[in-house]
Every structure is written in C-alpha cells, then in structure tokens.
Amino acid sequence: MLKNEPILEKEKVEKLKSQLICDEEIYDISDFFKVFGDSTRLKILLTLDGNKLSVNDLCNVVGITKSAASHQLNILKDNKLVKFERSGKNIFYSLEDEHVSLIIETARQHLWEK
C-alpha cells in the first residue's frame, strides 16, 4: 500500500473506499471513453445521431474513405455505440440507442458551461 498523507476524516475515507467500483469496471469505462477520443469516430456518431445512413452516404458526410469508415465503424460496433442492418447489398448504420446521444450531449453541455 502506498504511503498516504494523514487521514483527516477516517470514517468518510473508509466509506468512500468501500463504495468505489472494482478496478476491472473502471478500466472498462476508461476504455469506453477512449472511443470518443477520436475525432473521426465522434464525427460519425454525430452524423448518425437521429439518422440511418449507408456507408457511402456516411463517408460523403464525414469526408472519409470507405476503408476508413469500415475501420471506425467496427470499433464503434465493438463498443456497442452503433448498430447496422442490411437491406439488399447495402448496410445502414445508426446509433445503438439514445444513451449514445445523451453522452455526447452531456459532454457538449459541460463544455458550454462557463
């Protein structure tokens, strides 16, 4: 255990330590937020907010190649941020659920605060 500074409120410190989530969940949440740290992925998420788009249309809006879009969409799918449905030869992407929009909107509101 690390040598810490003297504890001023021992009961409060012990209570808070017991309420912390496990390290594994902390690492999972940290990894989840890293997905939002890429500007291309964030552009894709913002574009898909309220929209269902084909890969071609998504590429045209975001300004990326189909290869780049596929790579980023795979990361977003793996993190349960986007979903897809096939219609004939086309695949259409949309946000997984309203939580994705809420996360982005909450971040934007936080940045607007002064």
Wavefront OBJ file of the C-alpha trace (Angstrom):
o trace
v 0.000 0.000 0.000
v 1.207 3.490 -0.794
v 2.149 5.825 1.992
v -0.571 8.454 2.015
v -0.993 11.752 3.740
v -2.586 11.657 7.191
v -6.322 10.914 7.096
v -8.447 13.752 8.439
v -11.850 12.063 8.194
v -11.198 8.349 8.648
v -14.852 7.215 8.585
v -15.592 9.186 5.433
v -12.468 7.874 3.709
v -13.283 4.262 4.595
v -16.889 4.652 3.437
v -15.818 6.173 0.119
v -13.185 3.489 -0.448
v -15.804 0.786 0.111
v -18.136 2.432 -2.427
v -15.613 2.537 -5.283
v -16.394 0.269 -8.189
v -13.934 -2.534 -8.923
v -10.784 -1.847 -10.945
v -11.987 -4.012 -13.846
v -15.096 -1.861 -14.277
v -13.010 1.311 -14.000
v -10.734 0.028 -16.802
v -13.764 -0.876 -18.945
v -15.272 2.594 -18.505
v -11.919 4.203 -19.261
v -11.600 2.168 -22.473
v -15.181 3.072 -23.412
v -14.441 6.789 -23.158
v -11.256 6.394 -25.215
v -13.509 5.512 -28.161
v -14.931 9.054 -28.007
v -11.379 10.466 -28.083
v -11.020 10.047 -31.846
v -12.402 12.962 -33.877
v -13.388 10.779 -36.850
v -15.384 8.415 -34.647
v -17.039 11.382 -32.959
v -17.982 12.844 -36.369
v -19.513 9.502 -37.304
v -21.516 9.377 -34.068
v -22.719 12.964 -34.509
v -23.726 12.235 -38.106
v -25.649 9.118 -37.117
v -27.497 10.898 -34.300
v -31.106 10.609 -35.451
v -30.076 9.205 -38.845
v -29.738 5.830 -40.512
v -27.146 6.039 -43.277
v -25.434 3.775 -45.762
v -21.654 3.552 -45.578
v -21.353 5.521 -48.841
v -23.531 8.377 -47.574
v -21.750 8.386 -44.220
v -18.383 8.613 -45.997
v -19.592 11.590 -48.016
v -20.864 13.463 -44.966
v -17.824 12.796 -42.781
v -15.288 13.085 -45.613
v -13.527 9.741 -45.221
v -12.851 6.718 -47.404
v -14.927 3.559 -47.253
v -11.929 1.727 -45.793
v -11.521 4.308 -43.016
v -15.252 4.229 -42.314
v -15.251 0.430 -42.061
v -12.363 0.513 -39.603
v -14.007 3.144 -37.399
v -17.451 1.535 -37.618
v -16.001 -1.778 -36.447
v -14.582 -0.066 -33.367
v -17.927 1.645 -32.733
v -19.815 -1.651 -33.188
v -17.431 -3.485 -30.850
v -18.154 -0.849 -28.208
v -21.919 -1.087 -28.762
v -22.218 2.507 -29.953
v -23.616 1.817 -33.429
v -25.776 -0.896 -34.925
v -26.383 -1.898 -38.524
v -28.994 -3.507 -40.678
v -28.648 -4.957 -44.114
v -31.008 -4.025 -46.919
v -30.097 -5.932 -50.069
v -26.454 -5.148 -50.852
v -26.428 -2.063 -48.631
v -25.665 -1.784 -44.938
v -27.221 1.043 -42.973
v -25.789 2.295 -39.690
v -27.438 4.130 -36.812
v -26.706 4.793 -33.162
v -27.170 1.801 -30.876
v -29.556 3.667 -28.557
v -30.399 7.029 -27.004
v -27.585 6.685 -24.444
v -25.013 7.490 -27.121
v -26.755 10.777 -27.917
v -27.041 11.550 -24.228
v -23.321 11.006 -23.621
v -22.390 13.376 -26.446
v -24.997 15.975 -25.479
v -23.876 15.883 -21.844
v -20.265 16.466 -22.925
v -21.312 19.379 -25.127
v -23.342 20.982 -22.351
v -20.431 20.606 -19.951
v -18.100 22.355 -22.420
v -20.583 25.217 -22.900
v -20.660 25.942 -19.159
v -18.628 28.953 -18.153
l 1 2 3 4 5 6 7 8 9 10 11 12 13 14 15 16 17 18 19 20 21 22 23 24 25 26 27 28 29 30 31 32 33 34 35 36 37 38 39 40 41 42 43 44 45 46 47 48 49 50 51 52 53 54 55 56 57 58 59 60 61 62 63 64 65 66 67 68 69 70 71 72 73 74 75 76 77 78 79 80 81 82 83 84 85 86 87 88 89 90 91 92 93 94 95 96 97 98 99 100 101 102 103 104 105 106 107 108 109 110 111 112 113 114
